[in-house]
Amino acid sequence: MSVSERNQTQLIRGPILGLDLGQKRVGVALSDELFISIKRLNPLARTSWKRLLIDVLELVRGFDAKTLVIGLPLKMDGEHGEAAREAERVADKFARSIGLPVYLQDERLTTVEAAQNLKAEGLKVTEIDRLIDSESAAIILRDFITTHEPLLNP
């Protein structure tokens, strides 16, 4: 049973921490407790599982997050490739390690949308490169909140 399947009927509490897992960086975003606003946070360097766990635990504690959402990089046809299987493995590790409900959210095309959003903000290429992972995490989080609205418990 997948991480998301275990949590299907559970009410979702906020704040929610959203992650976009990249090879080198992990984008991070946070919702407020009432699921009204989402803000980008600084991305995390992805060096090892242990460092990522420590960094995410610090964010969970610092923002009193109640739920974790991780982007699921499905192929365009909806199939699970290696990247999606890796995201599922990481989500399972987080579920066992942090004591919060962990969900996966389809993240197809979020990087494209993130780049468009950041360009629309008038940011320079170097700023876009620095923020794109966390903007993607914010989109993943927004999509998760929209999709799971009936289960949200502010």
C-alpha angles and dihedrals in degrees: 000000000000126000092254094047091056090055100041098115098031118110111246118232129197157269091061122200114211126200133194105197113216131173094250104013137029116216114221133200134168134207123209120248093265095046092240101118136030124197132192116239127198112284120250124235110243108220107135140352091251093053091046091050092050092047093048092046089053090052093046091052096040094052096030090236115190099189137033124212121190125192115247110211101211120179115258090261090054095254123138112247128178093282091055092047089051091051089051091051091050091047090052091050091051091048090055094043111040107039096231131113108266123203134185121221127194107252102185112150094001092124091055091048091045092054091049092049093050093046089050088055087060096245123160122245093258091052091047091052090052096047105033096093093052092043087053089051089052091053091048089051093047091050091048093051092047093048095046099039095127090058097047114118111190 
